[in-house]
Amino acid sequence: MGKVEIHETTEVSIKGIYGFIERKVTKFGSGAKVDCPKEFLGKRVYIVITRTNNSVPHPVKW
């Protein structure tokens, strides 16, 4: 896989979302991965990269 282009911005607005999940990126071979539930296989997702390691104050519970 080649290098992924990052679109740098300070705000994102997306309509029609199902919800959101906060996860930590983990090492996977020579790359990285983000785990998510199997129910989202085949769905379109967006990964938002934050500048800090602060977590969301009240994570969503499914």
mmCIF file of the N, C-alpha and C atoms, coordinates in Angstrom:
data_MODEL
# 
_entry.id   MODEL 
# 
loop_
_atom_site.group_PDB 
_atom_site.id 
_atom_site.type_symbol 
_atom_site.label_atom_id 
_atom_site.label_alt_id 
_atom_site.label_comp_id 
_atom_site.label_asym_id 
_atom_site.label_entity_id 
_atom_site.label_seq_id 
_atom_site.pdbx_PDB_ins_code 
_atom_site.Cartn_x 
_atom_site.Cartn_y 
_atom_site.Cartn_z 
_atom_site.occupancy 
_atom_site.B_iso_or_equiv 
_atom_site.pdbx_formal_charge 
_atom_site.auth_seq_id 
_atom_site.auth_comp_id 
_atom_site.auth_asym_id 
_atom_site.auth_atom_id 
_atom_site.pdbx_PDB_model_num 
ATOM 1   N N  . MET A 1 1  ? 0.851   -1.179 0.000  1.00 0.00 ? 1  MET A N  1 
ATOM 2   C CA . MET A 1 1  ? 0.000   0.000  0.000  1.00 0.00 ? 1  MET A CA 1 
ATOM 3   C C  . MET A 1 1  ? 0.890   1.233  0.000  1.00 0.00 ? 1  MET A C  1 
ATOM 4   N N  . GLY A 1 2  ? 0.544   2.211  -0.819 1.00 0.00 ? 2  GLY A N  1 
ATOM 5   C CA . GLY A 1 2  ? 1.306   3.447  -0.886 1.00 0.00 ? 2  GLY A CA 1 
ATOM 6   C C  . GLY A 1 2  ? 0.939   4.393  0.242  1.00 0.00 ? 2  GLY A C  1 
ATOM 7   N N  . LYS A 1 3  ? 1.605   5.536  0.254  1.00 0.00 ? 3  LYS A N  1 
ATOM 8   C CA . LYS A 1 3  ? 1.333   6.535  1.283  1.00 0.00 ? 3  LYS A CA 1 
ATOM 9   C C  . LYS A 1 3  ? -0.047  7.152  1.054  1.00 0.00 ? 3  LYS A C  1 
ATOM 10  N N  . VAL A 1 4  ? -0.802  7.301  2.133  1.00 0.00 ? 4  VAL A N  1 
ATOM 11  C CA . VAL A 1 4  ? -2.157  7.855  2.071  1.00 0.00 ? 4  VAL A CA 1 
ATOM 12  C C  . VAL A 1 4  ? -2.088  9.368  2.203  1.00 0.00 ? 4  VAL A C  1 
ATOM 13  N N  . GLU A 1 5  ? -2.819  10.073 1.344  1.00 0.00 ? 5  GLU A N  1 
ATOM 14  C CA . GLU A 1 5  ? -2.860  11.531 1.409  1.00 0.00 ? 5  GLU A CA 1 
ATOM 15  C C  . GLU A 1 5  ? -3.729  11.971 2.587  1.00 0.00 ? 5  GLU A C  1 
ATOM 16  N N  . ILE A 1 6  ? -3.207  12.887 3.406  1.00 0.00 ? 6  ILE A N  1 
ATOM 17  C CA . ILE A 1 6  ? -3.938  13.418 4.563  1.00 0.00 ? 6  ILE A CA 1 
ATOM 18  C C  . ILE A 1 6  ? -4.506  14.788 4.194  1.00 0.00 ? 6  ILE A C  1 
ATOM 19  N N  . HIS A 1 7  ? -5.798  14.992 4.436  1.00 0.00 ? 7  HIS A N  1 
ATOM 20  C CA . HIS A 1 7  ? -6.447  16.285 4.219  1.00 0.00 ? 7  HIS A CA 1 
ATOM 21  C C  . HIS A 1 7  ? -6.498  16.981 5.573  1.00 0.00 ? 7  HIS A C  1 
ATOM 22  N N  . GLU A 1 8  ? -5.629  17.963 5.784  1.00 0.00 ? 8  GLU A N  1 
ATOM 23  C CA . GLU A 1 8  ? -5.530  18.618 7.083  1.00 0.00 ? 8  GLU A CA 1 
ATOM 24  C C  . GLU A 1 8  ? -6.614  19.683 7.242  1.00 0.00 ? 8  GLU A C  1 
ATOM 25  N N  . THR A 1 9  ? -7.345  19.604 8.365  1.00 0.00 ? 9  THR A N  1 
ATOM 26  C CA . THR A 1 9  ? -8.409  20.556 8.675  1.00 0.00 ? 9  THR A CA 1 
ATOM 27  C C  . THR A 1 9  ? -8.606  20.571 10.190 1.00 0.00 ? 9  THR A C  1 
ATOM 28  N N  . THR A 1 10 ? -9.334  21.549 10.697 1.00 0.00 ? 10 THR A N  1 
ATOM 29  C CA . THR A 1 10 ? -9.568  21.632 12.138 1.00 0.00 ? 10 THR A CA 1 
ATOM 30  C C  . THR A 1 10 ? -11.001 21.304 12.514 1.00 0.00 ? 10 THR A C  1 
ATOM 31  N N  . GLU A 1 11 ? -11.859 21.071 11.509 1.00 0.00 ? 11 GLU A N  1 
ATOM 32  C CA . GLU A 1 11 ? -13.262 20.786 11.790 1.00 0.00 ? 11 GLU A CA 1 
ATOM 33  C C  . GLU A 1 11 ? -13.834 19.877 10.704 1.00 0.00 ? 11 GLU A C  1 
ATOM 34  N N  . VAL A 1 12 ? -14.701 18.945 11.115 1.00 0.00 ? 12 VAL A N  1 
ATOM 35  C CA . VAL A 1 12 ? -15.335 18.031 10.170 1.00 0.00 ? 12 VAL A CA 1 
ATOM 36  C C  . VAL A 1 12 ? -16.832 18.025 10.440 1.00 0.00 ? 12 VAL A C  1 
ATOM 37  N N  . SER A 1 13 ? -17.638 18.076 9.381  1.00 0.00 ? 13 SER A N  1 
ATOM 38  C CA . SER A 1 13 ? -19.089 18.011 9.510  1.00 0.00 ? 13 SER A CA 1 
ATOM 39  C C  . SER A 1 13 ? -19.597 16.947 8.541  1.00 0.00 ? 13 SER A C  1 
ATOM 40  N N  . ILE A 1 14 ? -20.231 15.884 9.085  1.00 0.00 ? 14 ILE A N  1 
ATOM 41  C CA . ILE A 1 14 ? -20.737 14.793 8.261  1.00 0.00 ? 14 ILE A CA 1 
ATOM 42  C C  . ILE A 1 14 ? -22.192 14.552 8.627  1.00 0.00 ? 14 ILE A C  1 
ATOM 43  N N  . LYS A 1 15 ? -23.075 14.551 7.631  1.00 0.00 ? 15 LYS A N  1 
ATOM 44  C CA . LYS A 1 15 ? -24.494 14.308 7.875  1.00 0.00 ? 15 LYS A CA 1 
ATOM 45  C C  . LYS A 1 15 ? -24.811 12.835 7.686  1.00 0.00 ? 15 LYS A C  1 
ATOM 46  N N  . GLY A 1 16 ? -25.825 12.351 8.379  1.00 0.00 ? 16 GLY A N  1 
ATOM 47  C CA . GLY A 1 16 ? -26.310 10.989 8.200  1.00 0.00 ? 16 GLY A CA 1 
ATOM 48  C C  . GLY A 1 16 ? -25.430 9.922  8.821  1.00 0.00 ? 16 GLY A C  1 
ATOM 49  N N  . ILE A 1 17 ? -24.709 10.255 9.891  1.00 0.00 ? 17 ILE A N  1 
ATOM 50  C CA . ILE A 1 17 ? -23.845 9.248  10.509 1.00 0.00 ? 17 ILE A CA 1 
ATOM 51  C C  . ILE A 1 17 ? -24.654 8.305  11.391 1.00 0.00 ? 17 ILE A C  1 
ATOM 52  N N  . TYR A 1 18 ? -24.162 7.094  11.548 1.00 0.00 ? 18 TYR A N  1 
ATOM 53  C CA . TYR A 1 18 ? -24.781 6.084  12.410 1.00 0.00 ? 18 TYR A CA 1 
ATOM 54  C C  . TYR A 1 18 ? -24.308 6.270  13.846 1.00 0.00 ? 18 TYR A C  1 
ATOM 55  N N  . GLY A 1 19 ? -23.097 6.719  14.031 1.00 0.00 ? 19 GLY A N  1 
ATOM 56  C CA . GLY A 1 19 ? -22.496 6.912  15.344 1.00 0.00 ? 19 GLY A CA 1 
ATOM 57  C C  . GLY A 1 19 ? -21.001 7.048  15.176 1.00 0.00 ? 19 GLY A C  1 
ATOM 58  N N  . PHE A 1 20 ? -20.277 6.995  16.285 1.00 0.00 ? 20 PHE A N  1 
ATOM 59  C CA . PHE A 1 20 ? -18.826 7.034  16.173 1.00 0.00 ? 20 PHE A CA 1 
ATOM 60  C C  . PHE A 1 20 ? -18.212 6.136  17.231 1.00 0.00 ? 20 PHE A C  1 
ATOM 61  N N  . ILE A 1 21 ? -16.990 5.704  16.958 1.00 0.00 ? 21 ILE A N  1 
ATOM 62  C CA . ILE A 1 21 ? -16.254 4.816  17.854 1.00 0.00 ? 21 ILE A CA 1 
ATOM 63  C C  . ILE A 1 21 ? -14.872 5.417  18.048 1.00 0.00 ? 21 ILE A C  1 
ATOM 64  N N  . GLU A 1 22 ? -14.423 5.487  19.288 1.00 0.00 ? 22 GLU A N  1 
ATOM 65  C CA . GLU A 1 22 ? -13.071 5.950  19.560 1.00 0.00 ? 22 GLU A CA 1 
ATOM 66  C C  . GLU A 1 22 ? -12.183 4.732  19.744 1.00 0.00 ? 22 GLU A C  1 
ATOM 67  N N  . ARG A 1 23 ? -11.118 4.660  18.997 1.00 0.00 ? 23 ARG A N  1 
ATOM 68  C CA . ARG A 1 23 ? -10.175 3.553  19.076 1.00 0.00 ? 23 ARG A CA 1 
ATOM 69  C C  . ARG A 1 23 ? -8.756  4.086  18.999 1.00 0.00 ? 23 ARG A C  1 
ATOM 70  N N  . LYS A 1 24 ? -7.811  3.273  19.453 1.00 0.00 ? 24 LYS A N  1 
ATOM 71  C CA . LYS A 1 24 ? -6.401  3.605  19.357 1.00 0.00 ? 24 LYS A CA 1 
ATOM 72  C C  . LYS A 1 24 ? -5.803  2.817  18.197 1.00 0.00 ? 24 LYS A C  1 
ATOM 73  N N  . VAL A 1 25 ? -4.946  3.446  17.411 1.00 0.00 ? 25 VAL A N  1 
ATOM 74  C CA . VAL A 1 25 ? -4.262  2.776  16.307 1.00 0.00 ? 25 VAL A CA 1 
ATOM 75  C C  . VAL A 1 25 ? -3.186  1.877  16.898 1.00 0.00 ? 25 VAL A C  1 
ATOM 76  N N  . THR A 1 26 ? -3.148  0.621  16.448 1.00 0.00 ? 26 THR A N  1 
ATOM 77  C CA . THR A 1 26 ? -2.164  -0.335 16.952 1.00 0.00 ? 26 THR A CA 1 
ATOM 78  C C  . THR A 1 26 ? -1.274  -0.823 15.816 1.00 0.00 ? 26 THR A C  1 
ATOM 79  N N  . LYS A 1 27 ? -0.104  -1.311 16.187 1.00 0.00 ? 27 LYS A N  1 
ATOM 80  C CA . LYS A 1 27 ? 0.857   -1.817 15.212 1.00 0.00 ? 27 LYS A CA 1 
ATOM 81  C C  . LYS A 1 27 ? 0.331   -3.108 14.595 1.00 0.00 ? 27 LYS A C  1 
ATOM 82  N N  . PHE A 1 28 ? 0.558   -3.259 13.285 1.00 0.00 ? 28 PHE A N  1 
ATOM 83  C CA . PHE A 1 28 ? 0.146   -4.466 12.573 1.00 0.00 ? 28 PHE A CA 1 
ATOM 84  C C  . PHE A 1 28 ? 1.183   -4.728 11.488 1.00 0.00 ? 28 PHE A C  1 
ATOM 85  N N  . GLY A 1 29 ? 2.102   -5.640 11.749 1.00 0.00 ? 29 GLY A N  1 
ATOM 86  C CA . GLY A 1 29 ? 3.190   -5.902 10.804 1.00 0.00 ? 29 GLY A CA 1 
ATOM 87  C C  . GLY A 1 29 ? 4.032   -4.658 10.623 1.00 0.00 ? 29 GLY A C  1 
ATOM 88  N N  . SER A 1 30 ? 4.200   -4.224 9.364  1.00 0.00 ? 30 SER A N  1 
ATOM 89  C CA . SER A 1 30 ? 4.976   -3.012 9.101  1.00 0.00 ? 30 SER A CA 1 
ATOM 90  C C  . SER A 1 30 ? 4.066   -1.793 8.971  1.00 0.00 ? 30 SER A C  1 
ATOM 91  N N  . GLY A 1 31 ? 2.777   -1.961 9.297  1.00 0.00 ? 31 GLY A N  1 
ATOM 92  C CA . GLY A 1 31 ? 1.815   -0.866 9.211  1.00 0.00 ? 31 GLY A CA 1 
ATOM 93  C C  . GLY A 1 31 ? 1.081   -0.667 10.518 1.00 0.00 ? 31 GLY A C  1 
ATOM 94  N N  . ALA A 1 32 ? -0.187  -0.264 10.415 1.00 0.00 ? 32 ALA A N  1 
ATOM 95  C CA . ALA A 1 32 ? -1.016  -0.016 11.590 1.00 0.00 ? 32 ALA A CA 1 
ATOM 96  C C  . ALA A 1 32 ? -2.458  -0.366 11.254 1.00 0.00 ? 32 ALA A C  1 
ATOM 97  N N  . LYS A 1 33 ? -3.282  -0.518 12.307 1.00 0.00 ? 33 LYS A N  1 
ATOM 98  C CA . LYS A 1 33 ? -4.690  -0.855 12.098 1.00 0.00 ? 33 LYS A CA 1 
ATOM 99  C C  . LYS A 1 33 ? -5.543  -0.229 13.190 1.00 0.00 ? 33 LYS A C  1 
ATOM 100 N N  . VAL A 1 34 ? -6.830  -0.138 12.912 1.00 0.00 ? 34 VAL A N  1 
ATOM 101 C CA . VAL A 1 34 ? -7.816  0.316  13.890 1.00 0.00 ? 34 VAL A CA 1 
ATOM 102 C C  . VAL A 1 34 ? -8.904  -0.750 13.915 1.00 0.00 ? 34 VAL A C  1 
ATOM 103 N N  . ASP A 1 35 ? -9.137  -1.366 15.072 1.00 0.00 ? 35 ASP A N  1 
ATOM 104 C CA . ASP A 1 35 ? -10.168 -2.401 15.197 1.00 0.00 ? 35 ASP A CA 1 
ATOM 105 C C  . ASP A 1 35 ? -11.553 -1.768 15.269 1.00 0.00 ? 35 ASP A C  1 
ATOM 106 N N  . CYS A 1 36 ? -12.533 -2.470 14.702 1.00 0.00 ? 36 CYS A N  1 
ATOM 107 C CA . CYS A 1 36 ? -13.926 -2.055 14.843 1.00 0.00 ? 36 CYS A CA 1 
ATOM 108 C C  . CYS A 1 36 ? -14.803 -3.298 14.765 1.00 0.00 ? 36 CYS A C  1 
ATOM 109 N N  . PRO A 1 37 ? -16.048 -3.211 15.243 1.00 0.00 ? 37 PRO A N  1 
ATOM 110 C CA . PRO A 1 37 ? -16.938 -4.373 15.244 1.00 0.00 ? 37 PRO A CA 1 
ATOM 111 C C  . PRO A 1 37 ? -17.200 -4.920 13.840 1.00 0.00 ? 37 PRO A C  1 
ATOM 112 N N  . LYS A 1 38 ? -17.390 -6.223 13.759 1.00 0.00 ? 38 LYS A N  1 
ATOM 113 C CA . LYS A 1 38 ? -17.626 -6.924 12.489 1.00 0.00 ? 38 LYS A CA 1 
ATOM 114 C C  . LYS A 1 38 ? -18.889 -6.427 11.784 1.00 0.00 ? 38 LYS A C  1 
ATOM 115 N N  . GLU A 1 39 ? -19.844 -5.908 12.543 1.00 0.00 ? 39 GLU A N  1 
ATOM 116 C CA . GLU A 1 39 ? -21.097 -5.441 11.942 1.00 0.00 ? 39 GLU A CA 1 
ATOM 117 C C  . GLU A 1 39 ? -20.876 -4.311 10.937 1.00 0.00 ? 39 GLU A C  1 
ATOM 118 N N  . PHE A 1 40 ? -19.705 -3.692 10.945 1.00 0.00 ? 40 PHE A N  1 
ATOM 119 C CA . PHE A 1 40 ? -19.422 -2.593 10.029 1.00 0.00 ? 40 PHE A CA 1 
ATOM 120 C C  . PHE A 1 40 ? -18.615 -3.018 8.808  1.00 0.00 ? 40 PHE A C  1 
ATOM 121 N N  . LEU A 1 41 ? -18.422 -4.330 8.603  1.00 0.00 ? 41 LEU A N  1 
ATOM 122 C CA . LEU A 1 41 ? -17.724 -4.814 7.411  1.00 0.00 ? 41 LEU A CA 1 
ATOM 123 C C  . LEU A 1 41 ? -18.434 -4.315 6.158  1.00 0.00 ? 41 LEU A C  1 
ATOM 124 N N  . GLY A 1 42 ? -17.693 -3.780 5.223  1.00 0.00 ? 42 GLY A N  1 
ATOM 125 C CA . GLY A 1 42 ? -18.261 -3.287 3.977  1.00 0.00 ? 42 GLY A CA 1 
ATOM 126 C C  . GLY A 1 42 ? -18.821 -1.878 4.044  1.00 0.00 ? 42 GLY A C  1 
ATOM 127 N N  . LYS A 1 43 ? -18.860 -1.278 5.232  1.00 0.00 ? 43 LYS A N  1 
ATOM 128 C CA . LYS A 1 43 ? -19.382 0.088  5.380  1.00 0.00 ? 43 LYS A CA 1 
ATOM 129 C C  . LYS A 1 43 ? -18.284 1.097  5.076  1.00 0.00 ? 43 LYS A C  1 
ATOM 130 N N  . ARG A 1 44 ? -18.677 2.282  4.658  1.00 0.00 ? 44 ARG A N  1 
ATOM 131 C CA . ARG A 1 44 ? -17.725 3.368  4.446  1.00 0.00 ? 44 ARG A CA 1 
ATOM 132 C C  . ARG A 1 44 ? -17.428 3.995  5.802  1.00 0.00 ? 44 ARG A C  1 
ATOM 133 N N  . VAL A 1 45 ? -16.150 4.206  6.091  1.00 0.00 ? 45 VAL A N  1 
ATOM 134 C CA . VAL A 1 45 ? -15.746 4.813  7.355  1.00 0.00 ? 45 VAL A CA 1 
ATOM 135 C C  . VAL A 1 45 ? -14.782 5.963  7.077  1.00 0.00 ? 45 VAL A C  1 
ATOM 136 N N  . TYR A 1 46 ? -14.696 6.860  8.030  1.00 0.00 ? 46 TYR A N  1 
ATOM 137 C CA . TYR A 1 46 ? -13.743 7.959  7.972  1.00 0.00 ? 46 TYR A CA 1 
ATOM 138 C C  . TYR A 1 46 ? -12.879 7.860  9.217  1.00 0.00 ? 46 TYR A C  1 
ATOM 139 N N  . ILE A 1 47 ? -11.588 8.016  9.054  1.00 0.00 ? 47 ILE A N  1 
ATOM 140 C CA . ILE A 1 47 ? -10.681 8.019  10.197 1.00 0.00 ? 47 ILE A CA 1 
ATOM 141 C C  . ILE A 1 47 ? -10.274 9.466  10.440 1.00 0.00 ? 47 ILE A C  1 
ATOM 142 N N  . VAL A 1 48 ? -10.520 9.950  11.651 1.00 0.00 ? 48 VAL A N  1 
ATOM 143 C CA . VAL A 1 48 ? -10.169 11.314 12.037 1.00 0.00 ? 48 VAL A CA 1 
ATOM 144 C C  . VAL A 1 48 ? -8.966  11.220 12.957 1.00 0.00 ? 48 VAL A C  1 
ATOM 145 N N  . ILE A 1 49 ? -7.871  11.862 12.589 1.00 0.00 ? 49 ILE A N  1 
ATOM 146 C CA . ILE A 1 49 ? -6.636  11.807 13.365 1.00 0.00 ? 49 ILE A CA 1 
ATOM 147 C C  . ILE A 1 49 ? -6.538  13.076 14.197 1.00 0.00 ? 49 ILE A C  1 
ATOM 148 N N  . THR A 1 50 ? -6.424  12.925 15.518 1.00 0.00 ? 50 THR A N  1 
ATOM 149 C CA . THR A 1 50 ? -6.323  14.081 16.403 1.00 0.00 ? 50 THR A CA 1 
ATOM 150 C C  . THR A 1 50 ? -4.864  14.402 16.690 1.00 0.00 ? 50 THR A C  1 
ATOM 151 N N  . ARG A 1 51 ? -4.608  15.636 17.086 1.00 0.00 ? 51 ARG A N  1 
ATOM 152 C CA . ARG A 1 51 ? -3.241  16.050 17.409 1.00 0.00 ? 51 ARG A CA 1 
ATOM 153 C C  . ARG A 1 51 ? -2.852  15.669 18.837 1.00 0.00 ? 51 ARG A C  1 
ATOM 154 N N  . THR A 1 52 ? -3.832  15.362 19.682 1.00 0.00 ? 52 THR A N  1 
ATOM 155 C CA . THR A 1 52 ? -3.548  15.016 21.073 1.00 0.00 ? 52 THR A CA 1 
ATOM 156 C C  . THR A 1 52 ? -3.978  13.588 21.352 1.00 0.00 ? 52 THR A C  1 
ATOM 157 N N  . ASN A 1 53 ? -3.585  13.065 22.493 1.00 0.00 ? 53 ASN A N  1 
ATOM 158 C CA . ASN A 1 53 ? -3.988  11.724 22.900 1.00 0.00 ? 53 ASN A CA 1 
ATOM 159 C C  . ASN A 1 53 ? -5.165  11.760 23.867 1.00 0.00 ? 53 ASN A C  1 
ATOM 160 N N  . ASN A 1 54 ? -5.830  12.913 23.992 1.00 0.00 ? 54 ASN A N  1 
ATOM 161 C CA . ASN A 1 54 ? -6.991  13.025 24.878 1.00 0.00 ? 54 ASN A CA 1 
ATOM 162 C C  . ASN A 1 54 ? -8.130  12.182 24.340 1.00 0.00 ? 54 ASN A C  1 
ATOM 163 N N  . SER A 1 55 ? -8.866  11.540 25.227 1.00 0.00 ? 55 SER A N  1 
ATOM 164 C CA . SER A 1 55 ? -10.002 10.732 24.789 1.00 0.00 ? 55 SER A CA 1 
ATOM 165 C C  . SER A 1 55 ? -11.283 11.560 24.847 1.00 0.00 ? 55 SER A C  1 
ATOM 166 N N  . VAL A 1 56 ? -12.311 11.058 24.200 1.00 0.00 ? 56 VAL A N  1 
ATOM 167 C CA . VAL A 1 56 ? -13.623 11.699 24.231 1.00 0.00 ? 56 VAL A CA 1 
ATOM 168 C C  . VAL A 1 56 ? -14.146 11.597 25.658 1.00 0.00 ? 56 VAL A C  1 
ATOM 169 N N  . PRO A 1 57 ? -14.677 12.691 26.252 1.00 0.00 ? 57 PRO A N  1 
ATOM 170 C CA . PRO A 1 57 ? -15.127 12.662 27.648 1.00 0.00 ? 57 PRO A CA 1 
ATOM 171 C C  . PRO A 1 57 ? -16.168 11.588 27.951 1.00 0.00 ? 57 PRO A C  1 
ATOM 172 N N  . HIS A 1 58 ? -17.130 11.376 27.073 1.00 0.00 ? 58 HIS A N  1 
ATOM 173 C CA . HIS A 1 58 ? -18.195 10.403 27.309 1.00 0.00 ? 58 HIS A CA 1 
ATOM 174 C C  . HIS A 1 58 ? -18.363 9.532  26.069 1.00 0.00 ? 58 HIS A C  1 
ATOM 175 N N  . PRO A 1 59 ? -17.596 8.435  25.951 1.00 0.00 ? 59 PRO A N  1 
ATOM 176 C CA . PRO A 1 59 ? -17.702 7.581  24.763 1.00 0.00 ? 59 PRO A CA 1 
ATOM 177 C C  . PRO A 1 59 ? -19.112 7.019  24.586 1.00 0.00 ? 59 PRO A C  1 
ATOM 178 N N  . VAL A 1 60 ? -19.504 6.828  23.355 1.00 0.00 ? 60 VAL A N  1 
ATOM 179 C CA . VAL A 1 60 ? -20.817 6.275  23.036 1.00 0.00 ? 60 VAL A CA 1 
ATOM 180 C C  . VAL A 1 60 ? -20.835 4.791  23.375 1.00 0.00 ? 60 VAL A C  1 
ATOM 181 N N  . LYS A 1 61 ? -21.882 4.335  24.054 1.00 0.00 ? 61 LYS A N  1 
ATOM 182 C CA . LYS A 1 61 ? -22.065 2.910  24.357 1.00 0.00 ? 61 LYS A CA 1 
ATOM 183 C C  . LYS A 1 61 ? -23.133 2.384  23.417 1.00 0.00 ? 61 LYS A C  1 
ATOM 184 N N  . TRP A 1 62 ? -22.876 1.303  22.704 1.00 0.00 ? 62 TRP A N  1 
ATOM 185 C CA . TRP A 1 62 ? -23.832 0.742  21.740 1.00 0.00 ? 62 TRP A CA 1 
ATOM 186 C C  . TRP A 1 62 ? -24.787 -0.166 22.422 1.00 0.00 ? 62 TRP A C  1 
# 
